Amino acid sequence: MKTKTAATRRGLLSGGNWIIDQVKLIDVYPQPEQLGNILGQSQGTGGGPYNVLIDLAKSGAPFPLFGAGLVGKDALGEQILADCRQHQIDTRHLGTTTKAPTSYTDVMTEKATGRRTFFHARGANALWHGDGLDFKKTKARIFHLAYLLLLDALDQADATFGTKAARLLAAAQAAGIKTSVDVVSEDSDRFAKIVGPALKHVDYCILNEIEAGKTTGFKVRDANGKLDTVTLRHAAGALLQQGVRELVIIHFPEGAFARTRKGEDVWQASLKLPAKYIAGTAGAGDAFCAGVLLGLHEGWELQRCLLTGVCLAAASLSDPTCTAGVKSLNSSLGLAKRFGFQPKLDSSE
């Protein structure tokens, strides 16, 4: 059987964490044994594949969307499957199990700051190993895996590839599919051990500045919290040196930065949003990722990809849940004209 190349393929297959987010808007995050008031509650999508695919569907992505992973055979799992069907996301690779419940996260969002605290139940996601995926049979052009560090079975060691996730990504590349990864932000020293092996089998690495710093060992913000653009570029370069084939993109509240294997650097400032516009920051990273992947799939210039990413991220910020704020692509892009951009990032140092 002849292997399809990325150019002859069409569509995005996204696998990994499928989560239902229970988002609670609180007045303040309390200290131990103290009280915090819940001011409102909503339910929404969670997890890289779920958020990215829904954002792409709502944006009117002109290519097929495929989901892969595992949910519980329960009410929350059926809700996820029904949501995918409603948005025309192919779920043939999204299985169900009675061995674990559907994963969920309690997201505590402070009203004044939008800061989030997560209480996560791994559930069925911990069991998914991707063994049922036959990349030679799928028509997808890009395989996006998220989140490394939060997929127990795939984070396990592998004698040949380092981790099971690295083995899965290598299989996708061998079938002619472009691979993309995202990582969960956690306070640990596991990044080098788990993320490192996967990077050797990744075409597009899309991380936030915290994850990029922890993976490479660079401190991308100074003691006052200011973004260090020089160190950020070093971190991107280090990720390429660790094996990323084509492109590293690092996103952060101030904007985004991309460095290609050929040495091209591209900066993009985020939108200048008024504080009252931001209802919650959950899902902004995945929305950014969706915008970038949309552009990469369609072969857009890198600057346009980053612009689309920050616009989708801005749209997601208008709602406490991860994806309810995202509307059509034109609507998201229109936010740039409405609000303008943050000051240009200093890329001349």
C-alpha positions as a LaTeX table, in Angstrom:
\begin{tabular}{lrrr}
\hline
Residue & $x$ (\AA) & $y$ (\AA) & $z$ (\AA) \\
\hline
Met1 & 0.00 & 0.00 & 0.00 \\
Lys2 & 1.44 & 3.33 & $-1.04$ \\
Thr3 & 1.87 & 5.80 & 1.82 \\
Lys4 & $-0.02$ & 9.04 & 1.38 \\
Thr5 & 2.12 & 12.16 & 1.76 \\
Ala6 & 0.93 & 15.15 & 3.78 \\
Ala7 & 0.28 & 17.02 & 0.54 \\
Thr8 & $-2.21$ & 14.39 & $-0.68$ \\
Arg9 & $-3.97$ & 14.18 & 2.68 \\
Arg10 & $-6.71$ & 16.44 & 4.02 \\
Gly11 & $-8.09$ & 16.93 & 7.50 \\
Leu12 & $-6.99$ & 17.14 & 11.12 \\
Leu13 & $-6.95$ & 14.17 & 13.49 \\
Ser14 & $-6.63$ & 15.17 & 17.13 \\
Gly15 & $-6.11$ & 12.68 & 19.93 \\
Gly16 & $-5.55$ & 12.80 & 23.66 \\
Asn17 & $-7.56$ & 14.28 & 26.52 \\
Trp18 & $-11.36$ & 14.48 & 26.30 \\
Ile19 & $-12.69$ & 16.32 & 29.33 \\
Ile20 & $-15.87$ & 17.94 & 30.56 \\
Asp21 & $-15.05$ & 21.19 & 32.37 \\
Gln22 & $-17.22$ & 22.26 & 35.28 \\
Val23 & $-16.36$ & 25.97 & 35.39 \\
Lys24 & $-17.16$ & 27.78 & 38.63 \\
Leu25 & $-16.85$ & 31.57 & 38.81 \\
Ile26 & $-15.68$ & 32.49 & 42.33 \\
Asp27 & $-15.16$ & 35.76 & 44.15 \\
Val28 & $-11.78$ & 34.76 & 45.57 \\
Tyr29 & $-9.65$ & 31.65 & 45.81 \\
Pro30 & $-9.73$ & 30.92 & 49.54 \\
Gln31 & $-6.92$ & 29.94 & 51.85 \\
Pro32 & $-7.21$ & 26.49 & 53.51 \\
Glu33 & $-10.24$ & 26.25 & 55.80 \\
Gln34 & $-11.58$ & 29.57 & 54.49 \\
Leu35 & $-14.67$ & 30.26 & 52.37 \\
Gly36 & $-14.93$ & 31.27 & 48.72 \\
Asn37 & $-18.28$ & 32.07 & 47.10 \\
Ile38 & $-19.41$ & 30.49 & 43.83 \\
Leu39 & $-20.97$ & 33.31 & 41.80 \\
Gly40 & $-21.88$ & 31.26 & 38.74 \\
Gln41 & $-21.40$ & 27.88 & 37.14 \\
Ser42 & $-21.23$ & 26.61 & 33.58 \\
Gln43 & $-20.23$ & 23.43 & 31.81 \\
Gly44 & $-18.09$ & 23.16 & 28.72 \\
Thr45 & $-15.48$ & 21.34 & 26.71 \\
Gly46 & $-12.03$ & 20.48 & 28.02 \\
Gly47 & $-8.86$ & 18.82 & 26.79 \\
Gly48 & $-6.71$ & 19.56 & 23.76 \\
Pro49 & $-8.46$ & 17.48 & 21.08 \\
Tyr50 & $-11.97$ & 18.40 & 22.20 \\
Asn51 & $-11.26$ & 22.13 & 22.40 \\
Val52 & $-9.22$ & 22.34 & 19.19 \\
Leu53 & $-11.72$ & 20.38 & 17.10 \\
Ile54 & $-14.75$ & 22.29 & 18.39 \\
Asp55 & $-12.95$ & 25.62 & 17.80 \\
Leu56 & $-12.11$ & 24.54 & 14.23 \\
Ala57 & $-15.66$ & 23.38 & 13.58 \\
Lys58 & $-17.12$ & 26.66 & 14.86 \\
Ser59 & $-14.58$ & 28.59 & 12.79 \\
Gly60 & $-15.78$ & 26.81 & 9.65 \\
Ala61 & $-12.59$ & 24.88 & 8.96 \\
Pro62 & $-12.82$ & 23.76 & 5.29 \\
Phe63 & $-11.44$ & 20.26 & 5.94 \\
Pro64 & $-12.52$ & 17.08 & 7.78 \\
Leu65 & $-12.14$ & 16.83 & 11.54 \\
Phe66 & $-11.40$ & 13.54 & 13.34 \\
Gly67 & $-11.30$ & 12.84 & 17.08 \\
Ala68 & $-9.34$ & 10.07 & 18.82 \\
Gly69 & $-9.29$ & 9.04 & 22.45 \\
Leu70 & $-11.37$ & 7.38 & 25.13 \\
Val71 & $-14.42$ & 8.43 & 27.18 \\
Gly72 & $-16.40$ & 6.59 & 29.80 \\
Lys73 & $-19.59$ & 4.76 & 28.93 \\
Asp74 & $-21.61$ & 7.28 & 30.93 \\
Ala75 & $-23.67$ & 10.47 & 30.62 \\
Leu76 & $-20.65$ & 12.77 & 30.23 \\
Gly77 & $-19.15$ & 10.48 & 27.58 \\
Glu78 & $-22.39$ & 10.45 & 25.61 \\
Gln79 & $-22.50$ & 14.24 & 25.89 \\
Ile80 & $-19.05$ & 14.48 & 24.29 \\
Leu81 & $-19.99$ & 12.10 & 21.47 \\
Ala82 & $-23.24$ & 13.96 & 20.81 \\
Asp83 & $-21.39$ & 17.29 & 20.76 \\
Cys84 & $-18.94$ & 15.91 & 18.20 \\
Arg85 & $-21.77$ & 14.61 & 16.01 \\
Gln86 & $-23.45$ & 18.01 & 16.18 \\
His87 & $-20.25$ & 19.68 & 14.97 \\
Gln88 & $-19.57$ & 17.02 & 12.29 \\
Ile89 & $-16.46$ & 15.68 & 14.00 \\
Asp90 & $-15.75$ & 12.08 & 13.01 \\
Thr91 & $-15.69$ & 9.92 & 16.17 \\
Arg92 & $-14.77$ & 6.51 & 14.75 \\
His93 & $-11.51$ & 6.64 & 16.75 \\
Leu94 & $-13.15$ & 8.00 & 19.93 \\
Gly95 & $-13.88$ & 4.88 & 21.97 \\
Thr96 & $-15.87$ & 4.21 & 25.14 \\
Thr97 & $-14.97$ & 2.14 & 28.19 \\
Thr98 & $-16.60$ & 0.85 & 31.36 \\
Lys99 & $-13.22$ & 0.65 & 33.11 \\
Ala100 & $-13.11$ & 4.35 & 34.00 \\
Pro101 & $-15.47$ & 7.34 & 33.98 \\
Thr102 & $-15.25$ & 10.21 & 31.51 \\
Ser103 & $-12.60$ & 12.66 & 32.61 \\
Tyr104 & $-13.70$ & 15.95 & 34.16 \\
Thr105 & $-12.12$ & 19.07 & 35.64 \\
Asp106 & $-13.45$ & 21.50 & 38.21 \\
Val107 & $-12.15$ & 24.88 & 37.04 \\
Met108 & $-12.19$ & 27.62 & 39.68 \\
Thr109 & $-12.05$ & 31.01 & 37.96 \\
Glu110 & $-11.55$ & 34.18 & 40.01 \\
Lys111 & $-13.91$ & 36.85 & 38.77 \\
Ala112 & $-11.60$ & 39.83 & 39.23 \\
Thr113 & $-8.47$ & 38.37 & 37.62 \\
Gly114 & $-9.65$ & 35.49 & 35.45 \\
Arg115 & $-7.01$ & 33.29 & 37.07 \\
Arg116 & $-7.87$ & 29.60 & 37.07 \\
Thr117 & $-7.21$ & 26.71 & 39.44 \\
Phe118 & $-7.86$ & 23.16 & 38.22 \\
Phe119 & $-9.00$ & 20.05 & 40.07 \\
His120 & $-8.74$ & 17.23 & 37.55 \\
Ala121 & $-10.04$ & 13.65 & 37.43 \\
Arg122 & $-8.04$ & 11.79 & 34.77 \\
Gly123 & $-10.68$ & 9.10 & 34.21 \\
Ala124 & $-10.71$ & 7.27 & 30.87 \\
Asn125 & $-7.96$ & 9.47 & 29.39 \\
Ala126 & $-5.42$ & 7.67 & 31.58 \\
Leu127 & $-6.16$ & 4.41 & 29.75 \\
Trp128 & $-5.87$ & 5.63 & 26.14 \\
His129 & $-2.77$ & 4.36 & 24.36 \\
Gly130 & $-3.72$ & 5.00 & 20.73 \\
Asp131 & $-3.13$ & 1.40 & 19.67 \\
Gly132 & $-6.32$ & 1.34 & 17.59 \\
Leu133 & $-5.13$ & 4.13 & 15.30 \\
Asp134 & $-4.08$ & 3.01 & 11.83 \\
Phe135 & $-2.42$ & 6.10 & 10.39 \\
Lys136 & $-2.10$ & 4.49 & 6.96 \\
Lys137 & $-5.88$ & 4.31 & 6.69 \\
Thr138 & $-6.76$ & 7.78 & 7.95 \\
Lys139 & $-7.00$ & 10.61 & 5.41 \\
Ala140 & $-5.89$ & 13.31 & 7.85 \\
Arg141 & $-2.99$ & 15.61 & 6.97 \\
Ile142 & $-2.08$ & 16.56 & 10.56 \\
Phe143 & $-2.16$ & 14.52 & 13.78 \\
His144 & $-2.35$ & 16.76 & 16.86 \\
Leu145 & $-1.63$ & 15.06 & 20.20 \\
Ala146 & $-2.51$ & 16.81 & 23.47 \\
Tyr147 & $-1.68$ & 16.89 & 26.24 \\
Leu148 & 1.65 & 15.24 & 26.94 \\
Leu149 & 2.17 & 14.83 & 30.73 \\
Leu150 & $-1.59$ & 14.19 & 31.18 \\
Leu151 & $-1.96$ & 10.91 & 29.27 \\
Asp152 & $-0.81$ & 8.22 & 31.67 \\
Ala153 & $-0.61$ & 5.31 & 29.22 \\
Leu154 & 1.16 & 7.35 & 26.52 \\
Asp155 & 3.51 & 9.00 & 29.04 \\
Gln156 & 4.88 & 5.57 & 30.00 \\
Ala157 & 8.41 & 4.58 & 29.06 \\
Asp158 & 9.13 & 2.79 & 25.79 \\
Ala159 & 12.37 & 0.85 & 25.28 \\
Thr160 & 12.82 & 2.01 & 21.68 \\
Phe161 & 11.25 & 5.47 & 21.46 \\
Gly162 & 11.57 & 6.72 & 25.03 \\
Thr163 & 7.81 & 7.05 & 25.59 \\
Lys164 & 4.67 & 5.46 & 24.17 \\
Ala165 & 3.64 & 8.90 & 22.88 \\
Ala166 & 6.88 & 9.17 & 20.91 \\
Arg167 & 6.17 & 5.75 & 19.36 \\
Leu168 & 2.65 & 6.89 & 18.36 \\
Leu169 & 3.96 & 10.11 & 16.80 \\
Ala170 & 6.66 & 8.20 & 14.93 \\
Ala171 & 3.99 & 5.90 & 13.46 \\
Ala172 & 2.03 & 8.93 & 12.26 \\
Gln173 & 5.09 & 10.44 & 10.59 \\
Ala174 & 5.95 & 7.10 & 8.97 \\
Ala175 & 2.50 & 7.11 & 7.35 \\
Gly176 & 3.12 & 10.57 & 5.86 \\
Ile177 & 1.21 & 12.62 & 8.42 \\
Lys178 & 2.48 & 15.89 & 9.90 \\
Thr179 & 2.54 & 15.72 & 13.69 \\
Ser180 & 1.79 & 18.39 & 16.27 \\
Val181 & 1.95 & 18.30 & 20.07 \\
Asp182 & 0.84 & 20.37 & 23.03 \\
Val183 & 1.74 & 19.92 & 26.68 \\
Val184 & $-0.12$ & 20.51 & 29.94 \\
Ser185 & 1.27 & 23.14 & 32.32 \\
Glu186 & 2.28 & 21.45 & 35.55 \\
Asp187 & 4.74 & 22.22 & 38.30 \\
Ser188 & 7.06 & 19.22 & 37.97 \\
Asp189 & 10.43 & 18.03 & 36.71 \\
Arg190 & 8.93 & 15.48 & 34.27 \\
Phe191 & 9.16 & 17.65 & 31.15 \\
Ala192 & 12.57 & 16.54 & 29.90 \\
Lys193 & 11.82 & 12.86 & 30.53 \\
Ile194 & 8.38 & 12.78 & 28.88 \\
Val195 & 8.28 & 15.68 & 26.42 \\
Gly196 & 11.89 & 15.30 & 25.23 \\
Pro197 & 11.53 & 11.91 & 23.48 \\
Ala198 & 8.37 & 13.01 & 21.67 \\
Leu199 & 10.05 & 16.06 & 20.12 \\
Lys200 & 12.14 & 13.83 & 17.86 \\
His201 & 8.91 & 12.82 & 16.09 \\
Val202 & 7.15 & 16.20 & 15.95 \\
Asp203 & 6.78 & 18.56 & 12.99 \\
Tyr204 & 4.95 & 21.38 & 14.83 \\
Cys205 & 5.58 & 22.00 & 18.53 \\
Ile206 & 3.07 & 24.45 & 20.04 \\
Leu207 & 3.66 & 25.33 & 23.72 \\
Asn208 & 3.11 & 28.21 & 26.09 \\
Glu209 & 6.07 & 30.01 & 27.60 \\
Ile210 & 5.88 & 28.08 & 30.90 \\
Glu211 & 5.94 & 24.72 & 29.14 \\
Ala212 & 8.72 & 25.79 & 26.78 \\
Gly213 & 10.80 & 26.99 & 29.71 \\
Lys214 & 10.32 & 23.81 & 31.72 \\
Thr215 & 11.09 & 21.58 & 28.73 \\
Thr216 & 14.33 & 23.38 & 27.88 \\
Gly217 & 15.45 & 24.65 & 31.29 \\
Phe218 & 15.31 & 28.34 & 30.29 \\
Lys219 & 13.69 & 31.04 & 32.43 \\
Val220 & 11.69 & 33.02 & 29.88 \\
Arg221 & 10.47 & 35.61 & 32.39 \\
Asp222 & 12.59 & 37.73 & 34.70 \\
Ala223 & 12.06 & 38.15 & 38.45 \\
Asn224 & 9.44 & 40.83 & 37.81 \\
Gly225 & 7.47 & 38.63 & 35.43 \\
Lys226 & 8.57 & 40.48 & 32.29 \\
Leu227 & 8.96 & 38.34 & 29.18 \\
Asp228 & 12.61 & 37.88 & 28.22 \\
Thr229 & 12.47 & 37.83 & 24.42 \\
Val230 & 16.12 & 36.83 & 24.07 \\
Thr231 & 15.73 & 33.79 & 26.34 \\
Leu232 & 12.44 & 32.96 & 24.62 \\
Arg233 & 14.26 & 32.69 & 21.30 \\
His234 & 16.90 & 30.49 & 22.94 \\
Ala235 & 14.15 & 28.21 & 24.25 \\
Ala236 & 12.63 & 27.92 & 20.78 \\
Gly237 & 16.04 & 27.11 & 19.35 \\
Ala238 & 16.62 & 24.47 & 22.01 \\
Leu239 & 13.31 & 22.78 & 21.14 \\
Leu240 & 14.42 & 22.59 & 17.51 \\
Gln241 & 17.75 & 21.16 & 18.62 \\
Gln242 & 15.86 & 18.49 & 20.56 \\
Gly243 & 14.39 & 17.25 & 17.30 \\
Val244 & 11.34 & 19.27 & 16.22 \\
Arg245 & 11.42 & 18.98 & 12.44 \\
Glu246 & 9.84 & 22.15 & 11.11 \\
Leu247 & 8.42 & 24.67 & 13.51 \\
Val248 & 8.30 & 25.76 & 17.16 \\
Ile249 & 5.58 & 28.15 & 18.28 \\
Ile250 & 5.49 & 29.59 & 21.78 \\
His251 & 2.43 & 31.53 & 22.90 \\
Phe252 & 1.97 & 33.73 & 25.97 \\
Pro253 & $-0.48$ & 36.44 & 27.15 \\
Glu254 & 1.52 & 39.15 & 25.33 \\
Gly255 & 1.42 & 37.32 & 21.97 \\
Ala256 & 3.30 & 34.56 & 20.18 \\
Phe257 & 6.68 & 33.73 & 18.69 \\
Ala258 & 7.57 & 31.21 & 16.01 \\
Arg259 & 10.92 & 29.89 & 14.84 \\
Thr260 & 11.31 & 27.61 & 11.85 \\
Arg261 & 13.93 & 24.95 & 11.18 \\
Lys262 & 15.24 & 27.31 & 8.46 \\
Gly263 & 15.86 & 30.04 & 11.06 \\
Glu264 & 12.92 & 32.33 & 10.31 \\
Asp265 & 11.59 & 34.22 & 13.35 \\
Val266 & 8.04 & 35.62 & 13.44 \\
Trp267 & 6.45 & 37.65 & 16.25 \\
Gln268 & 2.77 & 38.45 & 16.78 \\
Ala269 & 1.33 & 40.64 & 19.53 \\
Ser270 & $-1.93$ & 39.62 & 21.18 \\
Leu271 & $-5.09$ & 41.72 & 21.04 \\
Lys272 & $-5.53$ & 44.68 & 23.37 \\
Leu273 & $-8.62$ & 43.47 & 25.19 \\
Pro274 & $-10.33$ & 45.51 & 27.92 \\
Ala275 & $-10.42$ & 43.78 & 31.30 \\
Lys276 & $-14.22$ & 43.59 & 31.30 \\
Tyr277 & $-14.12$ & 41.60 & 28.03 \\
Ile278 & $-12.22$ & 38.69 & 29.60 \\
Ala279 & $-14.65$ & 36.25 & 31.22 \\
Gly280 & $-12.07$ & 33.49 & 31.75 \\
Thr281 & $-8.78$ & 32.28 & 30.33 \\
Ala282 & $-9.59$ & 28.55 & 30.16 \\
Gly283 & $-9.15$ & 27.28 & 26.62 \\
Ala284 & $-7.26$ & 30.27 & 25.23 \\
Gly285 & $-4.16$ & 28.17 & 24.51 \\
Asp286 & $-6.17$ & 25.55 & 22.65 \\
Ala287 & $-8.00$ & 28.25 & 20.68 \\
Phe288 & $-4.63$ & 29.70 & 19.68 \\
Cys289 & $-3.51$ & 26.22 & 18.69 \\
Ala290 & $-6.65$ & 25.72 & 16.58 \\
Gly291 & $-6.03$ & 28.95 & 14.69 \\
Val292 & $-2.41$ & 28.05 & 14.00 \\
Leu293 & $-3.27$ & 24.51 & 12.88 \\
Leu294 & $-5.96$ & 25.86 & 10.58 \\
Gly295 & $-3.37$ & 28.03 & 8.86 \\
Leu296 & $-0.70$ & 25.33 & 8.75 \\
His297 & $-3.15$ & 22.88 & 7.19 \\
Glu298 & $-4.10$ & 25.43 & 4.54 \\
Gly299 & $-0.50$ & 26.41 & 3.80 \\
Trp300 & $-0.77$ & 30.02 & 4.95 \\
Glu301 & 2.21 & 32.25 & 5.67 \\
Leu302 & 3.39 & 31.91 & 9.26 \\
Gln303 & 2.45 & 35.49 & 10.19 \\
Arg304 & $-1.15$ & 34.84 & 9.12 \\
Cys305 & $-1.17$ & 31.60 & 11.15 \\
Leu306 & $-0.09$ & 33.44 & 14.31 \\
Leu307 & $-2.57$ & 36.26 & 13.72 \\
Thr308 & $-5.39$ & 33.74 & 13.37 \\
Gly309 & $-4.20$ & 32.06 & 16.55 \\
Val310 & $-4.26$ & 35.20 & 18.70 \\
Cys311 & $-7.67$ & 36.18 & 17.29 \\
Leu312 & $-9.22$ & 32.79 & 18.14 \\
Ala313 & $-7.63$ & 33.01 & 21.58 \\
Ala314 & $-9.19$ & 36.45 & 22.06 \\
Ala315 & $-12.59$ & 35.09 & 21.05 \\
Ser316 & $-12.32$ & 32.26 & 23.58 \\
Leu317 & $-11.59$ & 34.75 & 26.38 \\
Ser318 & $-15.10$ & 36.21 & 26.08 \\
Asp319 & $-16.65$ & 33.18 & 27.82 \\
Pro320 & $-15.72$ & 31.31 & 31.03 \\
Thr321 & $-15.74$ & 27.96 & 29.21 \\
Cys322 & $-13.08$ & 26.85 & 26.74 \\
Thr323 & $-14.95$ & 27.05 & 23.42 \\
Ala324 & $-18.31$ & 28.84 & 23.82 \\
Gly325 & $-16.74$ & 32.21 & 23.00 \\
Val326 & $-15.43$ & 31.10 & 19.59 \\
Lys327 & $-17.74$ & 31.93 & 16.68 \\
Ser328 & $-17.01$ & 32.09 & 12.95 \\
Leu329 & $-13.47$ & 32.75 & 11.69 \\
Asn330 & $-14.51$ & 36.16 & 10.35 \\
Ser331 & $-15.97$ & 37.04 & 13.74 \\
Ser332 & $-12.71$ & 36.14 & 15.49 \\
Leu333 & $-10.57$ & 38.01 & 12.98 \\
Gly334 & $-12.87$ & 41.02 & 13.35 \\
Leu335 & $-11.78$ & 41.36 & 16.98 \\
Ala336 & $-8.38$ & 42.61 & 15.75 \\
Lys337 & $-10.03$ & 45.56 & 14.03 \\
Arg338 & $-12.27$ & 46.17 & 17.02 \\
Phe339 & $-9.62$ & 46.16 & 19.74 \\
Gly340 & $-6.23$ & 46.51 & 18.04 \\
Phe341 & $-3.04$ & 44.97 & 19.38 \\
Gln342 & $-0.81$ & 45.07 & 22.43 \\
Pro343 & 2.51 & 46.93 & 22.04 \\
Lys344 & 4.87 & 45.22 & 19.62 \\
Leu345 & 7.11 & 42.64 & 21.20 \\
Asp346 & 10.74 & 43.68 & 21.24 \\
Ser347 & 12.39 & 41.30 & 18.77 \\
Ser348 & 15.42 & 43.48 & 18.01 \\
Glu349 & 17.50 & 42.69 & 21.10 \\
\hline
\end{tabular}
